Amino acid sequence: MEEEEKSNYKSRNLKTCSNKIMKKSCSAPINNLDDGCLMHIFSFLSPIPDRYNTALVCHRWLYLACHPRLWLRVDRSVKDLSEPGVFPDIATAVSAARPGDTILIAAGGSHLASDIQINKPLCLIGGGELPDETTLVCYRGSDSALEFLSTCKLTNLTVKAELGCCLLHRSGRLTIDGCILQCETDPLDYLSCPIVSTARSCKLIPSPVKSNGDSVSVSQTRIEGGAKAVLTSGDLVLQRVRVIYARTNLYFWFDVDHQ
C-alpha cells in the first residue's frame, strides 16, 4: 500500500509540473501574436532542424509550423490531392511553388525527377532521417534529374542518374548538403557525371563561406560513380579536396575555383 501511495504521489507531482510548464509556454508573450505573425517569424527559420523543432512546442505551433504556407509536400501516397500544399510529384510541386518556398519530399520509394527545371529560389529537403530514405531517380534519355537556374538548396536527398548527370547547374548559388549523388557504374560511367555546371566563372566553395553570383557549395556529400565528380565549363579547377573516411562510405567537401 505504501508503494502504491508513493507511486500515485509521484504521478500527481509529474502531472502538476507538466501542467505548469504548459501554462507557462502558452502564456509566453510570443503567443500573443496572431497566426500570421507567427508564421512569418517561422519562415525565417531554417527548415531543419529549427522550424521542425518549433512544431514540438505546443499544438498551435505544430499547426503553424506544418502549415502549407511554410512547407509544400510531395507525397505519392496521398490520395486526396485537394489538400492544400500536397502534390503527387516533384515537377508539380516546383511549378506551384513560390520563390523562397521549402519542398519536403516524403521518404520511402523513388520519386521521378527528369529534366525538372528550377528557375526560382527553393529548398528541397528529404523527409527521411537519412538521405538514402528519399530517392530521386533520373532514367535514361534525360540530361539531368534537376536543372538549376536560381539560388537553391538540396539537403538529405539521394539523387540517382542512370545516364547523364544528377544535377545540372546553370546559374545561381546552389548548396548541396548531406546528400548522396549516384551515377551509372561501369561500363557507361564515362558518360555520367554527378554535378555539371555550365555557369560562367562558377565557383564551388565550402558551405560556411557566403558568395555572390553563380556558385555551388558541396559539403558532407557522398558521390558515387561517374567519370568525374564535377564537370565545369571555363577555367576552373578542382582544389582543396577534403574527404572523411567512414566505415562504409566516403564523404566529400571540395572547392572548384580559379587557379
Accessible surface in RSA format (square Angstrom, percent):
REM  Atomic radii and reference values for relative SASA: ProtOr
REM  Chains: A
REM  Algorithm: Lee & Richards
REM  Probe-radius: 1.40
REM  Slices: 20
REM RES _ NUM      All-atoms   Total-Side   Main-Chain    Non-polar    All polar
REM                ABS   REL    ABS   REL    ABS   REL    ABS   REL    ABS   REL
RES MET A   1   168.96  87.5 133.91  88.6  35.05  83.5 108.59  92.3  60.37  80.0
RES GLU A   2   131.09  75.3 128.32  97.1   2.77   6.6  46.55  90.0  84.54  69.0
RES GLU A   3   144.64  83.0 138.57 104.8   6.07  14.5  54.08 104.6  90.56  73.9
RES GLU A   4   108.47  62.3 106.37  80.5   2.10   5.0  37.95  73.4  70.52  57.6
RES GLU A   5   108.88  62.5 104.18  78.8   4.70  11.2  39.43  76.3  69.45  56.7
RES LYS A   6   132.92  64.8 129.30  79.3   3.61   8.6  76.96  69.3  55.95  59.6
RES SER A   7    60.65  51.2  52.72  70.4   7.93  18.3  46.05  98.1  14.60  20.5
RES ASN A   8    76.96  53.1  76.71  74.1   0.25   0.6   9.17  22.1  67.79  65.5
RES TYR A   9   129.17  60.3 129.17  73.5   0.00   0.0  87.56  65.8  41.61  51.3
RES LYS A  10   135.70  66.2 133.80  82.1   1.90   4.5  77.86  70.1  57.84  61.6
RES SER A  11    45.63  38.6  43.37  57.9   2.26   5.2  34.16  72.7  11.47  16.1
RES ARG A  12   137.79  57.9 135.43  69.0   2.36   5.6  67.68  92.5  70.11  42.5
RES ASN A  13    61.69  42.5  60.54  58.5   1.16   2.8  19.40  46.7  42.30  40.9
RES LEU A  14   128.36  71.5 124.74  89.2   3.62   9.1 124.94  87.7   3.41   9.2
RES LYS A  15   139.13  67.9 137.36  84.3   1.76   4.2  82.17  74.0  56.95  60.7
RES THR A  16    65.73  46.7  63.14  64.0   2.59   6.2  41.77  56.1  23.96  36.2
RES CYS A  17    69.46  52.5  67.73  75.5   1.73   4.1  18.85  47.8  50.61  54.6
RES SER A  18    53.40  45.1  50.04  66.8   3.36   7.7  42.58  90.7  10.82  15.2
RES ASN A  19    82.53  56.9  81.02  78.3   1.51   3.6  14.39  34.6  68.13  65.9
RES LYS A  20   122.09  59.6 120.33  73.8   1.76   4.2  68.43  61.6  53.66  57.2
RES ILE A  21   114.77  65.3 113.78  84.8   0.99   2.4 114.22  82.3   0.54   1.5
RES MET A  22    85.56  44.3  85.41  56.5   0.15   0.4  62.36  53.0  23.20  30.7
RES LYS A  23   147.80  72.1 141.31  86.7   6.49  15.4  89.57  80.6  58.23  62.0
RES LYS A  24   153.16  74.7 144.22  88.5   8.94  21.3  89.27  80.4  63.89  68.0
RES SER A  25    34.20  28.9  21.73  29.0  12.47  28.7  30.50  65.0   3.69   5.2
RES CYS A  26    72.41  54.8  55.23  61.6  17.18  40.4  28.50  72.2  43.91  47.3
RES SER A  27    86.63  73.2  55.58  74.2  31.06  71.5  50.25 107.0  36.38  51.0
RES ALA A  28    29.96  27.5  25.57  39.5   4.39  10.0  29.70  41.8   0.26   0.7
RES PRO A  29   109.76  80.0 102.68  93.6   7.07  25.7 103.88  85.8   5.88  36.5
RES ILE A  30    62.17  35.4  54.68  40.7   7.49  18.0  60.28  43.4   1.89   5.1
RES ASN A  31    27.22  18.8  13.36  12.9  13.86  33.4   9.63  23.2  17.58  17.0
RES ASN A  32   129.68  89.4  94.71  91.5  34.97  84.2  31.66  76.2  98.02  94.7
RES LEU A  33    69.57  38.7  64.97  46.5   4.60  11.6  67.40  47.3   2.17   5.8
RES ASP A  34    89.96  63.0  78.82  78.5  11.14  26.3  43.36 102.0  46.60  46.5
RES ASP A  35    62.70  43.9  59.99  59.7   2.71   6.4  19.01  44.7  43.69  43.6
RES GLY A  36    32.40  40.0   0.00   N/A  32.40  40.0  24.00  65.9   8.40  18.8
RES CYS A  37    58.36  44.1  52.37  58.4   5.99  14.1   9.58  24.3  48.79  52.6
RES LEU A  38     0.00   0.0   0.00   0.0   0.00   0.0   0.00   0.0   0.00   0.0
RES MET A  39    12.06   6.2  11.68   7.7   0.38   0.9  11.68   9.9   0.38   0.5
RES HIS A  40   108.63  59.4 105.98  73.7   2.65   6.8  71.53  73.7  37.10  43.2
RES ILE A  41    70.80  40.3  69.54  51.8   1.26   3.0  70.13  50.5   0.67   1.8
RES PHE A  42     3.59   1.8   3.59   2.2   0.00   0.0   3.59   2.2   0.00   0.0
RES SER A  43    50.57  42.7  31.69  42.3  18.88  43.5  25.61  54.5  24.97  35.0
RES PHE A  44   152.62  76.4 119.44  74.0  33.18  86.3 124.40  75.4  28.22  80.8
RES LEU A  45    57.04  31.8  51.94  37.2   5.10  12.8  53.84  37.8   3.19   8.6
RES SER A  46    47.99  40.5  37.67  50.3  10.32  23.8  39.86  84.9   8.13  11.4
RES PRO A  47    20.65  15.1  20.65  18.8   0.00   0.0  20.65  17.1   0.00   0.0
RES ILE A  48    84.15  47.9  64.73  48.2  19.42  46.8  64.73  46.6  19.42  52.7
RES PRO A  49    74.73  54.5  74.65  68.0   0.08   0.3  74.73  61.7   0.00   0.0
RES ASP A  50    63.84  44.7  60.15  59.9   3.69   8.7   9.88  23.2  53.96  53.8
RES ARG A  51    13.17   5.5  12.60   6.4   0.57   1.4   0.00   0.0  13.17   8.0
RES TYR A  52   131.86  61.6 129.11  73.5   2.75   7.2  87.56  65.8  44.30  54.6
RES ASN A  53    71.36  49.2  66.60  64.4   4.76  11.5  23.12  55.6  48.24  46.6
RES THR A  54    17.07  12.1  15.47  15.7   1.60   3.8  17.01  22.9   0.06   0.1
RES ALA A  55    13.50  12.4   8.25  12.7   5.26  12.0   8.25  11.6   5.26  13.9
RES LEU A  56   129.99  72.4  98.05  70.1  31.94  80.3 103.34  72.6  26.66  71.7
RES VAL A  57    64.66  42.5  44.50  40.3  20.16  48.6  51.06  44.4  13.61  36.9
RES CYS A  58    21.47  16.2  10.37  11.6  11.10  26.1  14.78  37.4   6.69   7.2
RES HIS A  59   153.93  84.1 146.55 101.9   7.37  18.9 103.26 106.4  50.66  59.0
RES ARG A  60    75.27  31.6  65.76  33.5   9.51  22.6  54.50  74.5  20.77  12.6
RES TRP A  61    30.12  12.1  30.12  14.6   0.00   0.0  30.12  16.1   0.00   0.0
RES LEU A  62    81.56  45.4  81.47  58.3   0.09   0.2  81.47  57.2   0.09   0.2
RES TYR A  63   136.84  63.9 128.33  73.0   8.51  22.1 100.16  75.3  36.68  45.2
RES LEU A  64     0.44   0.2   0.44   0.3   0.00   0.0   0.44   0.3   0.00   0.0
RES ALA A  65     1.57   1.4   1.20   1.8   0.37   0.9   1.20   1.7   0.37   1.0
RES CYS A  66    77.74  58.8  57.36  64.0  20.38  47.9  27.00  68.4  50.74  54.7
RES HIS A  67    39.08  21.4  37.08  25.8   2.00   5.1  18.92  19.5  20.15  23.5
RES PRO A  68    44.81  32.7  36.77  33.5   8.05  29.2  39.07  32.3   5.75  35.7
RES ARG A  69   121.56  51.0 110.03  56.1  11.54  27.5  38.79  53.0  82.77  50.2
RES LEU A  70    13.91   7.7   7.33   5.2   6.58  16.5  11.36   8.0   2.55   6.8
RES TRP A  71    25.38  10.2  22.31  10.8   3.07   7.2  20.26  10.8   5.12   8.3
RES LEU A  72    17.26   9.6  17.26  12.4   0.00   0.0  17.26  12.1   0.00   0.0
RES ARG A  73    79.06  33.2  79.06  40.3   0.00   0.0  29.27  40.0  49.79  30.2
RES VAL A  74     0.00   0.0   0.00   0.0   0.00   0.0   0.00   0.0   0.00   0.0
RES ASP A  75    24.44  17.1  24.28  24.2   0.16   0.4   0.46   1.1  23.98  23.9
RES ARG A  76   132.22  55.5 103.89  53.0  28.34  67.5  39.64  54.2  92.58  56.1
RES SER A  77    89.33  75.5  62.19  83.0  27.15  62.5  56.31 119.9  33.02  46.3
RES VAL A  78    33.29  21.9  20.79  18.8  12.50  30.1  26.47  23.0   6.82  18.5
RES LYS A  79   197.10  96.2 164.47 100.9  32.63  77.7 112.34 101.1  84.76  90.3
RES ASP A  80    87.51  61.3  79.60  79.2   7.91  18.7  38.59  90.8  48.93  48.8
RES LEU A  81    92.55  51.5  71.22  51.0  21.33  53.6  71.77  50.4  20.78  55.9
RES SER A  82    95.48  80.7  59.89  79.9  35.60  82.0  55.97 119.2  39.51  55.4
RES GLU A  83    73.52  42.2  66.41  50.2   7.11  16.9  25.57  49.5  47.95  39.2
RES PRO A  84    94.11  68.6  82.22  75.0  11.89  43.2  91.40  75.5   2.71  16.9
RES GLY A  85    13.88  17.1   0.00   N/A  13.88  17.1   3.01   8.3  10.87  24.3
RES VAL A  86     7.13   4.7   2.05   1.9   5.08  12.2   2.05   1.8   5.08  13.8
RES PHE A  87    33.73  16.9  33.73  20.9   0.00   0.0  33.73  20.4   0.00   0.0
RES PRO A  88    49.72  36.2  45.92  41.9   3.80  13.8  45.92  37.9   3.80  23.6
RES ASP A  89    56.01  39.2  54.31  54.1   1.70   4.0  30.22  71.1  25.79  25.7
RES ILE A  90     0.37   0.2   0.04   0.0   0.33   0.8   0.04   0.0   0.33   0.9
RES ALA A  91    51.50  47.4  45.68  70.5   5.82  13.2  46.77  65.9   4.73  12.5
RES THR A  92    57.71  41.0  53.16  53.9   4.56  10.9  39.98  53.7  17.73  26.8
RES ALA A  93     0.00   0.0   0.00   0.0   0.00   0.0   0.00   0.0   0.00   0.0
RES VAL A  94     7.38   4.9   7.38   6.7   0.00   0.0   7.38   6.4   0.00   0.0
RES SER A  95    89.10  75.3  62.31  83.2  26.79  61.7  33.01  70.3  56.09  78.6
RES ALA A  96    56.50  51.9  25.31  39.1  31.18  70.9  35.86  50.5  20.63  54.7
RES ALA A  97     5.88   5.4   0.00   0.0   5.88  13.4   0.06   0.1   5.82  15.4
RES ARG A  98   136.85  57.5 135.99  69.3   0.86   2.0  63.61  86.9  73.24  44.4
RES PRO A  99    96.36  70.2  73.87  67.3  22.49  81.8  74.33  61.4  22.03 136.9
RES GLY A 100    59.44  73.3   0.00   N/A  59.44  73.3  31.32  85.9  28.12  63.0
RES ASP A 101    18.92  13.3  16.11  16.0   2.81   6.6   4.68  11.0  14.24  14.2
RES THR A 102     5.22   3.7   4.57   4.6   0.65   1.5   0.00   0.0   5.22   7.9
RES ILE A 103     0.00   0.0   0.00   0.0   0.00   0.0   0.00   0.0   0.00   0.0
RES LEU A 104    44.37  24.7  43.69  31.3   0.68   1.7  43.69  30.7   0.68   1.8
RES ILE A 105     0.00   0.0   0.00   0.0   0.00   0.0   0.00   0.0   0.00   0.0
RES ALA A 106    27.10  24.9  20.47  31.6   6.63  15.1  26.84  37.8   0.26   0.7
RES ALA A 107    45.93  42.2  19.95  30.8  25.98  59.1  20.15  28.4  25.78  68.3
RES GLY A 108    44.34  54.7   0.00   N/A  44.34  54.7  37.98 104.2   6.36  14.2
RES GLY A 109    51.52  63.5   0.00   N/A  51.52  63.5  30.27  83.1  21.25  47.6
RES SER A 110    54.17  45.8  42.14  56.2  12.04  27.7  17.08  36.4  37.10  52.0
RES HIS A 111     4.67   2.6   3.95   2.7   0.72   1.8   4.32   4.4   0.36   0.4
RES LEU A 112   104.60  58.3  89.43  64.0  15.17  38.1  90.65  63.7  13.95  37.5
RES ALA A 113     0.09   0.1   0.00   0.0   0.09   0.2   0.09   0.1   0.00   0.0
RES SER A 114    45.32  38.3  28.17  37.6  17.15  39.5  15.34  32.7  29.97  42.0
RES ASP A 115    67.74  47.5  49.56  49.3  18.18  43.0  24.83  58.4  42.91  42.8
RES ILE A 116    15.22   8.7  10.48   7.8   4.74  11.4  15.22  11.0   0.00   0.0
RES GLN A 117    95.09  53.2  77.55  56.7  17.54  41.8  18.08  38.5  77.01  58.4
RES ILE A 118     0.05   0.0   0.00   0.0   0.05   0.1   0.05   0.0   0.00   0.0
RES ASN A 119    97.17  67.0  74.95  72.4  22.22  53.5  13.20  31.8  83.97  81.2
RES LYS A 120    37.76  18.4  36.71  22.5   1.05   2.5  20.07  18.1  17.69  18.8
RES PRO A 121    56.81  41.4  56.29  51.3   0.52   1.9  56.81  46.9   0.00   0.0
RES LEU A 122     7.01   3.9   0.00   0.0   7.01  17.6   2.97   2.1   4.04  10.9
RES CYS A 123    18.30  13.8  18.05  20.1   0.25   0.6  15.30  38.8   3.01   3.2
RES LEU A 124     0.00   0.0   0.00   0.0   0.00   0.0   0.00   0.0   0.00   0.0
RES ILE A 125     2.04   1.2   2.04   1.5   0.00   0.0   2.04   1.5   0.00   0.0
RES GLY A 126     0.23   0.3   0.00   N/A   0.23   0.3   0.00   0.0   0.23   0.5
RES GLY A 127    39.61  48.8   0.00   N/A  39.61  48.8   7.57  20.8  32.04  71.8
RES GLY A 128    13.15  16.2   0.00   N/A  13.15  16.2   4.76  13.1   8.40  18.8
RES GLU A 129   160.82  92.3 131.32  99.4  29.49  70.2  53.55 103.6 107.26  87.6
RES LEU A 130   103.57  57.7 103.57  74.1   0.00   0.0 103.57  72.7   0.00   0.0
RES PRO A 131    28.79  21.0  28.79  26.2   0.00   0.0  28.79  23.8   0.00   0.0
RES ASP A 132    81.37  57.0  62.47  62.2  18.90  44.7  24.01  56.5  57.37  57.2
RES GLU A 133    69.69  40.0  60.24  45.6   9.45  22.5  33.08  64.0  36.61  29.9
RES THR A 134     0.09   0.1   0.00   0.0   0.09   0.2   0.09   0.1   0.00   0.0
RES THR A 135    15.46  11.0  15.46  15.7   0.00   0.0   4.12   5.5  11.34  17.1
RES LEU A 136     0.00   0.0   0.00   0.0   0.00   0.0   0.00   0.0   0.00   0.0
RES VAL A 137    16.44  10.8  16.44  14.9   0.00   0.0  16.44  14.3   0.00   0.0
RES CYS A 138     0.11   0.1   0.11   0.1   0.00   0.0   0.00   0.0   0.11   0.1
RES TYR A 139   112.39  52.5 112.35  63.9   0.04   0.1  76.65  57.6  35.74  44.1
RES ARG A 140   130.74  54.9 107.86  55.0  22.87  54.5  40.26  55.0  90.48  54.8
RES GLY A 141    83.04 102.4   0.00   N/A  83.04 102.4  43.40 119.1  39.64  88.8
RES SER A 142    17.97  15.2  10.51  14.0   7.46  17.2   1.15   2.4  16.82  23.6
RES ASP A 143   108.51  76.0  99.74  99.3   8.77  20.7  22.09  52.0  86.42  86.2
RES SER A 144     0.82   0.7   0.65   0.9   0.17   0.4   0.17   0.4   0.65   0.9
RES ALA A 145     0.00   0.0   0.00   0.0   0.00   0.0   0.00   0.0   0.00   0.0
RES LEU A 146     0.00   0.0   0.00   0.0   0.00   0.0   0.00   0.0   0.00   0.0
RES GLU A 147    23.56  13.5  23.56  17.8   0.00   0.0   0.00   0.0  23.56  19.2
RES PHE A 148     0.00   0.0   0.00   0.0   0.00   0.0   0.00   0.0   0.00   0.0
RES LEU A 149    63.42  35.3  47.17  33.7  16.24  40.8  47.17  33.1  16.24  43.7
RES SER A 150    18.21  15.4  14.03  18.7   4.19   9.6   7.53  16.0  10.68  15.0
RES THR A 151    50.78  36.1  48.70  49.4   2.08   5.0  36.85  49.5  13.94  21.1
RES CYS A 152     3.72   2.8   0.00   0.0   3.72   8.7   2.39   6.1   1.32   1.4
RES LYS A 153    81.04  39.5  80.73  49.5   0.31   0.7  31.41  28.3  49.63  52.9
RES LEU A 154     0.00   0.0   0.00   0.0   0.00   0.0   0.00   0.0   0.00   0.0
RES THR A 155    22.34  15.9  22.34  22.6   0.00   0.0   7.26   9.8  15.08  22.8
RES ASN A 156    25.68  17.7  24.67  23.8   1.01   2.4  12.98  31.2  12.70  12.3
RES LEU A 157     0.00   0.0   0.00   0.0   0.00   0.0   0.00   0.0   0.00   0.0
RES THR A 158     2.55   1.8   2.55   2.6   0.00   0.0   2.55   3.4   0.00   0.0
RES VAL A 159     0.01   0.0   0.01   0.0   0.00   0.0   0.01   0.0   0.00   0.0
RES LYS A 160    86.48  42.2  86.43  53.0   0.06   0.1  32.05  28.8  54.43  58.0
RES ALA A 161     3.18   2.9   0.00   0.0   3.18   7.2   0.49   0.7   2.69   7.1
RES GLU A 162    62.90  36.1  60.17  45.5   2.73   6.5  22.10  42.7  40.79  33.3
RES LEU A 163    46.35  25.8  45.31  32.4   1.04   2.6  45.31  31.8   1.04   2.8
RES GLY A 164    19.65  24.2   0.00   N/A  19.65  24.2  19.57  53.7   0.08   0.2
RES CYS A 165     8.30   6.3   7.70   8.6   0.60   1.4   2.81   7.1   5.49   5.9
RES CYS A 166     0.00   0.0   0.00   0.0   0.00   0.0   0.00   0.0   0.00   0.0
RES LEU A 167     0.00   0.0   0.00   0.0   0.00   0.0   0.00   0.0   0.00   0.0
RES LEU A 168    12.72   7.1  12.72   9.1   0.00   0.0  12.72   8.9   0.00   0.0
RES HIS A 169     0.00   0.0   0.00   0.0   0.00   0.0   0.00   0.0   0.00   0.0
RES ARG A 170    97.57  41.0  88.50  45.1   9.07  21.6  23.17  31.7  74.40  45.1
RES SER A 171    35.13  29.7  35.13  46.9   0.00   0.0  26.53  56.5   8.61  12.1
RES GLY A 172    13.79  17.0   0.00   N/A  13.79  17.0  12.52  34.4   1.27   2.8
RES ARG A 173    93.73  39.4  93.73  47.8   0.00   0.0  13.27  18.1  80.46  48.8
RES LEU A 174     1.23   0.7   0.00   0.0   1.23   3.1   0.00   0.0   1.23   3.3
RES THR A 175    35.45  25.2  35.45  35.9   0.00   0.0  11.05  14.8  24.40  36.9
RES ILE A 176     0.13   0.1   0.00   0.0   0.13   0.3   0.00   0.0   0.13   0.3
RES ASP A 177    44.70  31.3  44.70  44.5   0.00   0.0   4.00   9.4  40.69  40.6
RES GLY A 178    21.05  26.0   0.00   N/A  21.05  26.0  18.91  51.9   2.14   4.8
RES CYS A 179     1.79   1.4   0.04   0.0   1.75   4.1   0.04   0.1   1.75   1.9
RES ILE A 180     2.64   1.5   2.64   2.0   0.00   0.0   2.64   1.9   0.00   0.0
RES LEU A 181     0.00   0.0   0.00   0.0   0.00   0.0   0.00   0.0   0.00   0.0
RES GLN A 182    40.08  22.4  39.18  28.6   0.91   2.2  12.06  25.7  28.02  21.3
RES CYS A 183    10.05   7.6   0.00   0.0  10.05  23.6   1.65   4.2   8.40   9.1
RES GLU A 184    37.11  21.3  30.75  23.3   6.37  15.2   6.91  13.4  30.20  24.7
RES THR A 185    91.16  64.8  88.22  89.4   2.93   7.0  64.11  86.1  27.04  40.9
RES ASP A 186   108.17  75.8  90.18  89.8  17.98  42.5  31.96  75.2  76.21  76.0
RES PRO A 187   108.05  78.7  94.89  86.5  13.15  47.8  99.83  82.4   8.22  51.1
RES LEU A 188    44.72  24.9  44.72  32.0   0.00   0.0  44.72  31.4   0.00   0.0
RES ASP A 189    39.97  28.0  39.97  39.8   0.00   0.0   1.74   4.1  38.24  38.1
RES TYR A 190   144.25  67.3 124.40  70.8  19.85  51.7  90.66  68.1  53.59  66.1
RES LEU A 191    90.14  50.2  66.59  47.6  23.55  59.2  72.09  50.6  18.05  48.6
RES SER A 192     2.03   1.7   0.00   0.0   2.03   4.7   0.52   1.1   1.51   2.1
RES CYS A 193    11.04   8.3  10.48  11.7   0.55   1.3   9.70  24.6   1.34   1.4
RES PRO A 194     0.00   0.0   0.00   0.0   0.00   0.0   0.00   0.0   0.00   0.0
RES ILE A 195     0.00   0.0   0.00   0.0   0.00   0.0   0.00   0.0   0.00   0.0
RES VAL A 196    23.89  15.7  23.89  21.6   0.00   0.0  23.89  20.8   0.00   0.0
RES SER A 197     1.21   1.0   0.00   0.0   1.21   2.8   0.00   0.0   1.21   1.7
RES THR A 198    56.47  40.2  41.97  42.5  14.51  34.6  38.67  51.9  17.80  26.9
RES ALA A 199     3.11   2.9   0.00   0.0   3.11   7.1   2.88   4.1   0.23   0.6
RES ARG A 200   201.59  84.6 191.37  97.6  10.22  24.3  77.77 106.3 123.82  75.0
RES SER A 201    61.05  51.6  52.42  70.0   8.63  19.9  22.19  47.2  38.86  54.4
RES CYS A 202     0.00   0.0   0.00   0.0   0.00   0.0   0.00   0.0   0.00   0.0
RES LYS A 203    83.22  40.6  83.22  51.1   0.00   0.0  26.03  23.4  57.19  60.9
RES LEU A 204     0.00   0.0   0.00   0.0   0.00   0.0   0.00   0.0   0.00   0.0
RES ILE A 205    17.53  10.0  17.53  13.1   0.00   0.0  17.53  12.6   0.00   0.0
RES PRO A 206    38.52  28.1  37.99  34.6   0.53   1.9  38.52  31.8   0.00   0.0
RES SER A 207    50.07  42.3  27.45  36.6  22.62  52.1  14.79  31.5  35.28  49.4
RES PRO A 208   116.36  84.8  78.43  71.5  37.93 137.9  91.41  75.5  24.95 155.1
RES VAL A 209    84.39  55.5  74.09  67.1  10.30  24.8  77.82  67.6   6.57  17.8
RES LYS A 210   201.48  98.3 173.94 106.7  27.54  65.6 121.91 109.7  79.57  84.8
RES SER A 211    28.23  23.9  13.71  18.3  14.52  33.4  17.79  37.9  10.43  14.6
RES ASN A 212   144.33  99.5 121.19 117.1  23.14  55.7  33.33  80.2 111.00 107.3
RES GLY A 213    47.81  59.0   0.00   N/A  47.81  59.0  39.98 109.7   7.83  17.5
RES ASP A 214    46.21  32.4  37.09  36.9   9.12  21.6   2.43   5.7  43.77  43.7
RES SER A 215     4.47   3.8   4.47   6.0   0.00   0.0   0.47   1.0   3.99   5.6
RES VAL A 216     0.07   0.0   0.00   0.0   0.07   0.2   0.07   0.1   0.00   0.0
RES SER A 217    10.26   8.7  10.06  13.4   0.19   0.4  10.06  21.4   0.19   0.3
RES VAL A 218     0.06   0.0   0.00   0.0   0.06   0.1   0.00   0.0   0.06   0.2
RES SER A 219     5.81   4.9   5.81   7.8   0.00   0.0   4.13   8.8   1.68   2.4
RES GLN A 220    95.55  53.4  94.12  68.8   1.43   3.4   6.76  14.4  88.79  67.3
RES THR A 221     0.00   0.0   0.00   0.0   0.00   0.0   0.00   0.0   0.00   0.0
RES ARG A 222    37.07  15.6  37.07  18.9   0.00   0.0   2.79   3.8  34.28  20.8
RES ILE A 223    23.12  13.2   6.48   4.8  16.65  40.1   6.48   4.7  16.65  45.2
RES GLU A 224    61.68  35.4  56.85  43.0   4.83  11.5  38.54  74.5  23.14  18.9
RES GLY A 225    35.87  44.2   0.00   N/A  35.87  44.2  14.52  39.8  21.35  47.8
RES GLY A 226    17.01  21.0   0.00   N/A  17.01  21.0   0.00   0.0  17.01  38.1
RES ALA A 227    62.72  57.7  27.29  42.1  35.43  80.6  34.75  48.9  27.96  74.1
RES LYS A 228   124.85  60.9 116.09  71.2   8.76  20.9  78.44  70.6  46.40  49.4
RES ALA A 229    40.38  37.1  29.19  45.0  11.19  25.5  30.34  42.7  10.04  26.6
RES VAL A 230    19.89  13.1   3.77   3.4  16.12  38.9   3.77   3.3  16.12  43.7
RES LEU A 231    82.11  45.7  81.20  58.1   0.90   2.3  81.92  57.5   0.18   0.5
RES THR A 232    32.21  22.9   8.68   8.8  23.54  56.1   2.91   3.9  29.30  44.3
RES SER A 233    50.16  42.4  41.44  55.3   8.72  20.1  45.44  96.8   4.72   6.6
RES GLY A 234    62.90  77.6   0.00   N/A  62.90  77.6  25.76  70.7  37.14  83.2
RES ASP A 235    96.50  67.6  80.51  80.1  16.00  37.8  50.00 117.7  46.50  46.4
RES LEU A 236    16.03   8.9   0.00   0.0  16.03  40.3   0.00   0.0  16.03  43.1
RES VAL A 237    51.34  33.8  46.14  41.8   5.20  12.5  51.34  44.6   0.00   0.0
RES LEU A 238   101.75  56.7  73.97  52.9  27.78  69.8  73.97  51.9  27.78  74.7
RES GLN A 239    41.75  23.3  35.09  25.6   6.66  15.9  23.28  49.5  18.47  14.0
RES ARG A 240   143.22  60.1 115.85  59.1  27.37  65.2  84.98 116.1  58.25  35.3
RES VAL A 241    72.27  47.6  42.92  38.9  29.36  70.7  42.92  37.3  29.36  79.6
RES ARG A 242   137.11  57.6 133.10  67.8   4.01   9.6  62.74  85.8  74.36  45.1
RES VAL A 243    51.26  33.7  23.97  21.7  27.29  65.8  23.97  20.8  27.29  74.0
RES ILE A 244    95.49  54.3  92.74  69.1   2.75   6.6  95.49  68.8   0.00   0.0
RES TYR A 245   171.06  79.9 143.40  81.6  27.66  72.0 100.98  75.9  70.08  86.4
RES ALA A 246    48.69  44.8  24.71  38.1  23.98  54.6  34.47  48.5  14.22  37.7
RES ARG A 247   244.56 102.7 202.68 103.3  41.88  99.7  82.61 112.9 161.95  98.2
RES THR A 248   119.37  84.9  84.91  86.1  34.45  82.1  77.03 103.5  42.34  64.0
RES ASN A 249    35.76  24.7  28.45  27.5   7.31  17.6   5.99  14.4  29.78  28.8
RES LEU A 250    73.44  40.9  67.22  48.1   6.23  15.7  67.22  47.2   6.23  16.8
RES TYR A 251    58.97  27.5  58.97  33.6   0.00   0.0  30.12  22.6  28.85  35.6
RES PHE A 252    43.27  21.6  43.27  26.8   0.00   0.0  43.27  26.2   0.00   0.0
RES TRP A 253    39.42  15.8  39.42  19.1   0.00   0.0  25.73  13.7  13.69  22.2
RES PHE A 254     6.82   3.4   4.29   2.7   2.53   6.6   5.17   3.1   1.65   4.7
RES ASP A 255     8.09   5.7   8.09   8.1   0.00   0.0   0.03   0.1   8.07   8.0
RES VAL A 256     5.30   3.5   5.30   4.8   0.00   0.0   5.30   4.6   0.00   0.0
RES ASP A 257    29.35  20.6  29.35  29.2   0.00   0.0   3.09   7.3  26.27  26.2
RES HIS A 258    71.83  39.3  62.05  43.1   9.78  25.0  47.81  49.3  24.02  27.9
RES GLN A 259   180.77 101.1 115.12  84.1  65.65 156.3  61.30 130.5 119.47  90.6
END  Absolute sums over single chains surface
CHAIN  1 A    14565.1      12121.2       2443.9       8259.9       6305.3
END  Absolute sums over all chains
TOTAL         14565.1      12121.2       2443.9       8259.9       6305.3
